[in-house]
Amino acid sequence: MYISEELKANCIAIDKKINECLYFIYMVAMKTNCSLLLVDLIVWFLLLGNVLSNDYTTFKKLVLPPSVTGPESAVFDRGGEGPYVAVADGRILKWQGPTTGFLDFAFTSPNRLCYFVSCFQPQLSLSVSTTKNICDGTNDLKLGPICGRPVALSFNYKTSDLYITDAFFGLLVVGFNGGLATQLSGGYKYLSGIDVESYTGNVYLTDASLTYGIRDMTKPGFKPDSTGRLLKYDPRTQRVTVLLTGLSGVGGPSVSSDRKYVLVPEYMNNQIQRHWLQGPKKDTNEVFLTDCGSPKNIKRAANDGEFWVAVEKLVQQSPVSSEPHGLRVNGSATVLQTVPLPQFLNMAHNVVQESNDALYVGSSHSDFVGVYTN
Ligand SMILES: *[C@@H]1O[C@H](CO)[C@@H](O)[C@H](O)[C@H]1NC(C)=O
């Protein structure tokens, strides 16, 4: 009996669904009458591969250019290229492999096209000649209105358009050639999370607050209020509608792979809500998960119907101490896997993005994208 490397790899990858693999081998064995010993050996191989390939303990860094920080998002295009990251200085960078590193892909602020000081508001009294010089590498939020601060990214995989939320410029979109993004909707205090549902093209957004912006969050004693919202942008009507209000510390949302619902994390309330988009519960909300720690961001996992949730998990009551983890959960809110992310301790707002059997982790405080593999 011959079982190709490809089949083995597939069996391991299709989320380690051991039973399916065993069943498949059993069927092949039945057809070819191969010896039981050989079947045993292959089963053993797959089990071993499965155990070894599921713990994400190998870590490496994709390092950002000098003095660039804050990759709060790490997404891949439909060709699997990337990650694309939104960084604190207003750019969206694309990983070009280890020899080249990250290069400019897009930006959100039209001010970044300026070449002369006259472009700027006079009160900033800037003396450098191009905005790129001023902006690149900065993490000064005072420059946000000039440089932009893209926060979250999501591709429409049908059109290859990249949708962007920016803390100063609202919702934007840029084509696969990059460059200056086009604003689709503005006037928000702080748009934070985003997820594009590629089938309809609908864009799900989270608006952190009606009262505070990203610059308020760094002030001493700041506490998020409960005015966060889940919004939907419909590209056909170009209208934004409100789906959910009263959210406290809302992070990045995620639409389920069957498009029936969207999950919305609230890190101040330590819970995830589910807003139904289809079916008998359409337009209603329910609490999806509560005892998972403080959830920051949710992304669809490679397995259909599953998600990765970036959480801060309480590990000690007094003194209070929490650690970042990635949780893999399914549509029944069962936690299937917990992966510690020790390299992101005290780095706030993480995102966990699965791609090609690896977990890509970004953070508002890091100068790298972390890659966890087996
Ligand atoms: C989630 O996982 C649990 C445990 O494996 C399982 O019982 C449940 O059916 C799963 N739910 C879905 C929707 O797949």
The ligand as a Gaussian input file, in Angstrom:
#p B3LYP/6-31G(d) Opt

LIG

0 1
 C      -17.107000      21.848000      19.646000
 O      -16.251000      20.897000      20.259000
 C      -16.915000      20.037000      21.173000
 C      -15.847000      19.160000      21.823000
 O      -15.035000      18.553000      20.854000
 C      -17.967000      19.224000      20.432000
 O      -18.677000      18.404000      21.347000
 C      -18.947000      20.170000      19.736000
 O      -19.854000      19.433000      18.960000
 C      -18.178000      21.131000      18.844000
 N      -19.111000      22.073000      18.284000
 C      -19.132000      22.395000      17.000000
 C      -20.155000      23.403000      16.575000
 O      -18.376000      21.896000      16.176000

